[in-house]
Structure formats: structure tokens, C-alpha cells
Amino acid sequence: MKKAIVVRWSVDEELRTISPTISVTNAPMKEEDNLDFFYKSIGCRMIDVVRFDGFDAFCDDEGLLVSGNAVIEYSHADFAVPIAGNLVFSNGVDSIGRTVWFEENNPDDSVTMDIILEMIDWAIVRGVTK
């Protein structure tokens, strides 16, 4: 079974806390179902993709314009990428650009998923969109 990692951010403005809820969920079986999967999982109208050390993170392209989204910053080499809203991680793309999902029983993908979970811990929380 193909799997995706979904990161949803909980924002408590009263307590001034932002915390991730991370889940592993079934990925679409067909490539043509990916866009709807991203829209529903992220909660958005438009998507963008950010490369995270060999993995793809799909995010809300309009995330910085939507009120109440958590804003994180991921630093990579000489630059930092601000991202607002929920994320869906995949294992990159194949040679013709199709999304590659994680495999449920592949030990290498289990290690990969652990790395992504650590990357979320490394991200710097910058605040909440107004």
C-alpha cells in the first residue's frame, strides 16, 4: 500500500502555541487522484511543492494569505523557506515527474519517514498568519 505523511498544525492563539499532528495515511492509488488528495489533506485551493532534503512537501500555495495558518521556516543550505499551513510529504518524483509515495512494508521507506518526522522537529516555528 502506498503511504503519505500528512502534517497538520494546531494553533492555540490564546496559549500562543503551535504544535504538529503527524499521521501516515493511504496515498492515492492513481496519479490522476493526487490533486484532489492534496486539496483535501492540506485544506487548500492551490498547491506548491518544496524540496526537503530529497523529499517533496506539498503545501498551500496561498498559505501565507490565509488567516490562522501556522508559519514555519525550513532552513536549507544558504536560504530559508517560509511555509504556511499543512503539509503532505512524498518520497520525491520518478524520472518522468510522477509522485513517488512511500511503501508500507519497505524498511528503507520506514527510515525515510523517520527522517521526515525529525525534519518537522527541526523546522522553526515563526508564528501565525493574520
LUMSE-813165 format. One line per field, with one value per residue (C-alpha): residue number from 0; z, x, y negated; residue in three letters. Coordinates in steps of 0.001 Angstrom, whole numbers, plus 524288, in hexadecimal, padded with zeros to 5 digits. Layout:
% LUMSE-813165
num	c(NUM / ...) .
up	c(Z / ...) .
east	c(X / ...) .
north	c(Y / ...) .
residu	c(ALA / ...) .
***
This chain:
% LUMSE-813165
num	c(0 / 1 / 2 / 3 / 4 / 5 / 6 / 7 / 8 / 9 / 10 / 11 / 12 / 13 / 14 / 15 / 16 / 17 / 18 / 19 / 20 / 21 / 22 / 23 / 24 / 25 / 26 / 27 / 28 / 29 / 30 / 31 / 32 / 33 / 34 / 35 / 36 / 37 / 38 / 39 / 40 / 41 / 42 / 43 / 44 / 45 / 46 / 47 / 48 / 49 / 50 / 51 / 52 / 53 / 54 / 55 / 56 / 57 / 58 / 59 / 60 / 61 / 62 / 63 / 64 / 65 / 66 / 67 / 68 / 69 / 70 / 71 / 72 / 73 / 74 / 75 / 76 / 77 / 78 / 79 / 80 / 81 / 82 / 83 / 84 / 85 / 86 / 87 / 88 / 89 / 90 / 91 / 92 / 93 / 94 / 95 / 96 / 97 / 98 / 99 / 100 / 101 / 102 / 103 / 104 / 105 / 106 / 107 / 108 / 109 / 110 / 111 / 112 / 113 / 114 / 115 / 116 / 117 / 118 / 119 / 120 / 121 / 122 / 123 / 124 / 125 / 126 / 127 / 128 / 129) .
up	c(80000 / 7FC8F / 807DE / 809D8 / 815D8 / 81955 / 822CA / 82833 / 8311A / 83D0A / 840AB / 84E30 / 84D94 / 85BBB / 860B8 / 8559F / 851BD / 844BD / 8445E / 8396C / 8382F / 82F59 / 82909 / 81EEC / 815A8 / 80956 / 7FD21 / 7F0A4 / 7E89D / 7DBA3 / 7D79F / 7D2E7 / 7E0D8 / 7E6C8 / 7E543 / 7EC6E / 7F6EC / 7F8E3 / 7F95B / 803A7 / 80BD7 / 80C10 / 80C04 / 800BE / 7F30C / 7ED15 / 7EFFF / 7EF3D / 7F1A9 / 7F9A7 / 7F907 / 8069C / 805E5 / 7FB6E / 7FF27 / 7F9DA / 802EE / 7FCBA / 802FE / 80137 / 7F6CE / 7FCEF / 80ADB / 80EB5 / 80A6C / 8129D / 8207D / 82BA0 / 824C7 / 82C18 / 825AC / 82644 / 8208B / 81B40 / 81972 / 80E68 / 80ACB / 808CF / 8091C / 8112D / 80BF4 / 812ED / 81213 / 8175F / 819BE / 81947 / 811C7 / 80A4C / 80884 / 7FD9A / 7FA41 / 7EED1 / 7E07B / 7D69B / 7C9F9 / 7C2F3 / 7CE0D / 7D441 / 7E308 / 7EA02 / 7F695 / 801F4 / 80225 / 80E43 / 81043 / 80AA5 / 8157D / 80E03 / 80D77 / 81C10 / 81E85 / 814E8 / 81C22 / 828EF / 822AA / 81E5A / 82C08 / 8312E / 826CA / 82BD7 / 83958 / 83383 / 82CBA / 8333F / 836E9 / 83314 / 836EC / 831B0 / 825E4 / 828DF) .
east	c(80000 / 804F7 / 8060A / 8075C / 80B5C / 801CC / 80592 / 7FA87 / 7FD76 / 7F533 / 7F55C / 7F120 / 7F1DE / 7EDB0 / 7F8D8 / 80195 / 8054B / 806A6 / 8081D / 80859 / 7FFC2 / 8068F / 7FFA7 / 802A5 / 7F74C / 7F3EA / 7F889 / 7F07A / 7F11A / 7F095 / 7F8E4 / 7ECE8 / 7E76B / 7F343 / 7EE5D / 7E18B / 7E928 / 7F206 / 7E698 / 7DF70 / 7EB55 / 7F0FC / 7E40D / 7E72C / 7E37B / 7F11B / 7FD48 / 80BCB / 816EB / 82333 / 82EE4 / 83335 / 8403F / 83BC3 / 82D6F / 82222 / 81956 / 80CAF / 80711 / 7FCB8 / 801BC / 7F93C / 7FC7D / 80289 / 7F601 / 7ECCB / 7E9EC / 7ED54 / 7F794 / 803B3 / 81003 / 81C61 / 829B5 / 8321A / 8406F / 847BC / 855C4 / 8568C / 8482B / 83BD9 / 82E6A / 8224C / 816A6 / 8090B / 7FEC1 / 7FE11 / 80788 / 80740 / 81448 / 817B1 / 82427 / 82721 / 82464 / 82848 / 82FD6 / 823D3 / 81ED5 / 81480 / 81301 / 81999 / 812A8 / 81860 / 816BB / 81046 / 81949 / 825EF / 8303B / 83736 / 82A92 / 8287D / 835C3 / 83254 / 825B4 / 82D34 / 83646 / 82AA1 / 82506 / 8320E / 8321A / 82501 / 82B29 / 83651 / 82D61 / 82CE4 / 81F42 / 81E1F / 81019 / 80244 / 7FCBC / 7F345) .
north	c(80000 / 7F278 / 7E8CB / 7DA20 / 7D276 / 7C7A4 / 7BCC5 / 7B472 / 7A8F4 / 7A5DE / 79789 / 7930C / 7844F / 782C7 / 78B3C / 7868C / 7946B / 79B49 / 7A9FC / 7B405 / 7BFEE / 7C9A2 / 7D510 / 7DF55 / 7E110 / 7E899 / 7E196 / 7E13E / 7EDA9 / 7E644 / 7DA99 / 7D326 / 7D34B / 7CC5F / 7BE6D / 7C104 / 7C845 / 7BC74 / 7B2E8 / 7BAF7 / 7BE93 / 7B0DC / 7A982 / 7A071 / 79BE9 / 79B74 / 7A368 / 7A127 / 7AA8D / 7A846 / 7B155 / 7B5CA / 7BCF5 / 7C68A / 7C6EA / 7BEF8 / 7B734 / 7B2D4 / 7A69B / 79C0E / 792B0 / 78812 / 78C1E / 77F24 / 77835 / 7809A / 77C20 / 78557 / 78DAB / 791C8 / 78C71 / 79492 / 79235 / 79CFA / 7999A / 7A00B / 79CE4 / 78E28 / 78ABA / 78C54 / 78FE6 / 78AAD / 793DF / 79161 / 79BC2 / 7AA75 / 7B33F / 7C00E / 7C6F9 / 7D06E / 7D79C / 7CE87 / 7D119 / 7DB53 / 7D8EF / 7D387 / 7CB0C / 7D3CA / 7D332 / 7DE89 / 7E257 / 7E9DD / 7F89F / 7FE17 / 809C8 / 80461 / 80331 / 7F84B / 7F06B / 7F278 / 7EC4E / 7E179 / 7DE90 / 7DDAA / 7D3B0 / 7CB6B / 7CBC6 / 7C6BF / 7BC0B / 7B71B / 7B63D / 7AE2F / 7A470 / 7972A / 792A9 / 7845F / 78151 / 780EE / 779E9 / 76EBC) .
residu	c(MET / LYS / LYS / ALA / ILE / VAL / VAL / ARG / TRP / SER / VAL / ASP / GLU / GLU / LEU / ARG / THR / ILE / SER / PRO / THR / ILE / SER / VAL / THR / ASN / ALA / PRO / MET / LYS / GLU / GLU / ASP / ASN / LEU / ASP / PHE / PHE / TYR / LYS / SER / ILE / GLY / CYS / ARG / MET / ILE / ASP / VAL / VAL / ARG / PHE / ASP / GLY / PHE / ASP / ALA / PHE / CYS / ASP / ASP / GLU / GLY / LEU / LEU / VAL / SER / GLY / ASN / ALA / VAL / ILE / GLU / TYR / SER / HIS / ALA / ASP / PHE / ALA / VAL / PRO / ILE / ALA / GLY / ASN / LEU / VAL / PHE / SER / ASN / GLY / VAL / ASP / SER / ILE / GLY / ARG / THR / VAL / TRP / PHE / GLU / GLU / ASN / ASN / PRO / ASP / ASP / SER / VAL / THR / MET / ASP / ILE / ILE / LEU / GLU / MET / ILE / ASP / TRP / ALA / ILE / VAL / ARG / GLY / VAL / THR / LYS) .
***
